Amino acid sequence: MPIVRVNNDGKEIGTRKRAKRVSWIAIGFALAGVAGFMVGNVTNGLFLLLCGNTIASIWNLADDS
């Protein structure tokens, strides 16, 4: 169940849109990493996978307020 944050007026704070954007960026890096790994450029593929994981981890830590 997603966490819904509201301000003092009871209106939803727009973290869902930002979270979706960050998740799509992380997914893009992960897919690019898998493609790079499968094509044969192992180092770049693993690096891109690591970048996607890092972006998701940083967002998780930053959003955990």
C-alpha positions in Angstrom: 0.0 0.0 0.0 1.5 3.3 -1.0 2.1 6.0 1.5 0.0 9.1 0.9 1.4 12.3 2.4 -0.9 15.3 3.0 -0.2 18.8 4.1 -1.9 20.7 6.9 -4.9 21.5 4.7 -5.5 17.8 3.9 -4.3 18.1 0.3 -2.1 15.4 -1.1 1.6 16.3 -1.5 2.8 15.4 -5.0 5.3 12.7 -4.2 3.7 10.1 -6.3 4.5 11.8 -9.6 8.1 12.3 -8.6 8.3 8.7 -7.4 7.0 7.4 -10.7 9.5 9.6 -12.7 12.4 8.3 -10.6 11.2 4.7 -10.9 11.0 5.1 -14.7 14.5 6.5 -14.8 15.8 3.6 -12.7 13.9 1.1 -14.9 15.5 2.7 -18.0 19.0 2.3 -16.5 18.3 -1.3 -15.6 17.0 -2.2 -19.1 19.9 -0.4 -20.7 22.2 -2.3 -18.4 20.7 -5.7 -19.3 20.8 -4.9 -23.0 24.5 -3.8 -22.7 25.3 -6.9 -20.7 23.6 -9.2 -23.3 25.2 -7.5 -26.2 28.6 -8.3 -24.8 29.8 -5.1 -23.2 29.8 -6.6 -19.7 31.5 -3.7 -17.9 29.1 -1.0 -19.2 26.1 -3.3 -18.6 27.0 -3.9 -15.0 27.8 -0.2 -14.5 24.3 0.8 -15.9 22.6 -1.7 -13.7 24.5 -0.3 -10.7 23.5 3.3 -11.7 19.8 2.3 -11.8 20.1 0.6 -8.4 21.9 3.6 -7.0 19.2 6.1 -8.2 16.4 3.9 -6.7 18.3 3.6 -3.4 19.0 7.3 -3.1 15.4 8.1 -3.8 14.3 5.6 -1.2 16.6 7.2 1.4 15.7 10.8 0.5 11.9 10.1 0.4 12.0 8.3 3.8 11.2 11.4 5.8 
